[in-house]
Each structure stands twice: as C-alpha cells, then as structure tokens.
Amino acid sequence: MFAEDKSRSYVDAAPAQILDLFEATNQPLVQPPGGSAQAAQAVVVGVRGRRGIEVLIALTLTQSGENLIYTLEAPVPLTNAQDAFDEAVVFAESMGFILDTTGWQSLDADRREELIARLPAFREPTPVATAAPIGRPKSQDPLAAVARLFAAFSFAGFVAICACSGPSGEQRAKGAEIHYDLGTNAMNEGNAQGALAEYLAAQSDDPDIPQVHNALGLLYGFSFDRPVEAEQQFRKAVELQKDFSEAYNNYGAFLLQRGRYAEAISLFEKALGNPLYAGRAIAESNLGWALYKTGSADRGIGRIRSALMVAPKYCKGWRQLGTIYADTNKLDKAAEAFARYAAECPVVADAWLQQAKVLTRLSRAGEARTAFQRCAEVGKGKDAAVVDECARSLREMASP
C-alpha cells in the first residue's frame, strides 16, 4: 500500500538511477491531506537503490508548488518491480490521473536529462506566491487535524460546562472540515471503514457539505454495496451544489454499474455542463457507454471518440470503443481500437486479450497467437483469470 512520505519534498534521483517513468497527461483536482483541492501534476517513477527498486508516486500541486511523495513501505527486488509499478499506476489513476509512458528506456542521455529538468517533481519546490487564504486554515497532516479537533471540542466542552450549551456553529463546521480531511486520509490509505466513520462524523457536524455526501456516496456505492444509501448521498451532494460535476459523474457511474443506463445519461450531461471540469474525458466516455447501452451505438461511439481526442491515453475509453465495435460486428474497427488499447496500456493483460479475441474472429491467427502470448506474459502473477483464458486459447489454437 502506498502512503505519503512526509520526509521527502521531491524525487531525489539521477537519470542513471531511474528504471522507468510515467507522466500524467492531465491535471485533475486533488485534495491533499489537510489542504484545499487544487490541480496537480503526477509522475510514477521506479528508482534503483542499494536495497532494491523504489517505486514512487510524486504529485506536484500547481497552486502551492509543493510535492507530495507516496512510497511503499520498502523497496522491492527487481523481479517484483513491475508489479509495484502497476500498483502505483492504479493508485495514481484512482485519484483521476491519466498516465502515459515517457518511453524512458528508449530515450538517449540528453533526452532523459531534458525530461528530468522539465518535471517539477524532481527538484526542490519553490514556494508559490499566493493571495492570503480566505476562511479557516486547514491542518497539514492527520495528527494535526486530530489535535485541532481535540482542541476545538475541549474548548466547546468548557463552554458547555460554563454556559450549559453545546459547541457553536463555527466549532461544528470546523469539526466537520477536520473529519472530512481525516476521512480523505483514510481513503487514500485504503481504509474504507475508517473513512466511513470520519465522513459520517463530518456529516453529523455539518450536514450541508456537498463533498462529504459525494464521498459517502462513493463509499456506499463502490465499497460497501449499499445502493440505497449511496443514491441518497449522491442526490444530496448535487442538491447542495448544482454544478458539482464530480458528484454528477460519480452518481452516473454508480447507475452504470447497476444497469440503469438511461438514468445515468442525464447525470453525465450535467457533469459535462461545466467546461472547467477536470474529469471531462471520463464523463464523456461514460456518457458514450450509457448511450450505447440504451441502443444509440453511433452516438455512443461519437462521444467516446470525442473523449479520446482530448485524452488519447485514456485506456478505458479505447476498451469501450473496441467493445462497441466488436459487439456491432465492425471487426476491423474493433481491431484498431483494441490495438490502441494495448499500445496505450501495454502492462494490462486484458488489453492483449481483447485484441487477440477480435483478431481470432478476423481469422488473423498469427497475430492473435502473438497477442495471446503477450497477454500471458504481461498478466503473469497479477491477473490469474485473464492469464488462464489466454493460456487456454493458446492451447486451443495449437490443437489440430
């Protein structure tokens, strides 16, 4: 599990130490622990060290200029480096980043130096001059948040003893803010139960924070399989903030998961109503899939292709596009889309599996066999079910 390493402020690695490097092609909004949401850049890098390969995720916050560095508990041996790198990519993508390989291993020394010089994650951050913050300052780490929470409510308790009253509205709002930050910390650490407890505490302190309801909707809908509560929370989030594109998209994704495609369409359209929404490509692709599922294949294809024009490295979009073409028997176009899926996501075994399947349908046996072999190699030790399917298909192709 990746966790923030607060002892580091940047990636201190020379080009000769770097094993591989991925860079995000977008700058989604992220909320650092104890901070306000802001756009961020991201890189995933594998660094050779004395104790093995260290895989790091570095986020550079564009507003503050600071770097957040996430690492595993310990370096991994070279034989496990790819698994750790894949885990890092998934972790970064869970925060909304769309990652693309830099082709590091094929770059010459000069190009590597230029790339490292361009990326802010590889240098000590320079403080960014900003206007004075409006409102209450937020804590910078979970312990500080706990301390603030204790201080706020200890004082509230003192006031209650003296004046027979509970915490003030301002104190409860501050408590809600802190509990939300702690919940986000827990989510980033993979602790869904802890996150739920903190978000519920935040909701209790202040029931009118849309971000809290969105977070609860995600937990109920995708972590705890409590669909009724999930829908209630998503609805509350968008009621409180009519232009909350992230919540509209999450709500729509929840409905997609449950097969309620027609209802999801209007939610994705509302998410796309905000031209500044950082996740537009994802919402556009989701809308395309919902349209396809409701019988509008051509419109769905158009939406997904529009998303891929803006974010050509969005792997899920290529998979959706290839699937629609394959389902509608447009096999040549399906092969092209799945080939792009494999090109953009070469470490995802499913990409090679989907490509091999459509090549088999096209009677391109040699190419299909190569794709099945690549699938088995890439997925080894990670995607057992996919690897088994690829291996079984290879055996069947070898049978007389």
C-alpha positions, 0 to 999 in steps of 0.5 A: 500500500502506498502512503505519503512520505512526509520526509521527502519534498521531491524525487531525489534521483539521477537519470542513471538511477531511474528504471522507468517513468510515467507522466500524467497527461492531465491535471485533475483536482486533488485534495491533499491531506489537510489542504484545499483541492487544487490541480496537480501534476503526477509522475510514477517513477521506479528508482534503483537503490542499494536495497532494491527498486523504489517505486514512487508516486510524486504529485506536484500541486500547481497552486502551492508548488509543493510535492507530495511523495507516496512510497511503499513501505520498502523497496522491492527486488527487481523481479517484483518491480513491475508489479509495484509499478502497476500498483502505483499506476492504479493508485495514481489513476484512482485519484483521476490521473491519466498516465502515459509512458515517457518511453524512458528506456528508449530515450538517449542521455540528453533526452532523459536529462531534458525530461528530468529538468522539465518535471517539477517533481524532481527538484526542490519546490519553490514556494508559490506566491499566493493571495492570503487564504480566505476562511479557516486554515486547514491542518497539514497532516492527520495528527494535526487535524486530530489535535485541532479537533481535540482542541476545538471540542475541549474548548466547546466542552468548557463552554458547555460546562460554563454556559450549559450549551453545546459547541457553536456553529463555527466549532461544528463546521470546523469539526466537520472540515477536520473529519472530512480531511481525516476521512480523505486520509483514510481513503487514500490509505485504503481504509474504507471503514475508517473513512466511513466513520470520519465522513459520517462524523463530518456529516453529523457536524455539518450536514450541508457539505456537498463533498462529504455526501459525494464521498459517502456516496462513493463509499456506499456505492463502490465499497460497501454495496449499499445502493440505497444509501449511496443514491441518497448521498449522491442526490444530496451532494448535487442538491447542495451544489448544482454544478458539482460535476464530480458528484454528477459523474460519480452518481452516473457511474454508480447507475452504470454499474447497476444497469440503469443506463438511461438514468445515468445519461442525464447525470453525465450531461450535467457533469459535462455542463461545466467546461472547467471540469477536470474529469471531462474525458471520463464523463464523456466516455461514460456518457458514450457507454450509457448511450450505447447501452440504451441502443444509440451505438453511433452516438455512443461511439461519437462521444467516446471518440470525442473523449479520446481526442482530448485524452488519447491515453485514456485506456478505458475509453479505447476498451469501450470503443473496441467493445462497441465495435466488436459487439456491432460486428465492425471487426476491423474497427474493433481491431484498431481500437483494441490495438490502441488499447494495448499500445496505450496500456501495454502492462494490462493483460486484458488489453492483449486479450481483447485484441487477440479475441477480435483478431481470432474472429478476423481469422488473423491467427498469427497475430492473435497467437502473438497477442495471446502470448503477450497477454500471458506474459504481461498478466503473469502473477497479477491477473490469474483469470485473464492469464488462464483464458489466454493460456487456454486459447493458446492451447486451443489454437495449437490443437489440430 
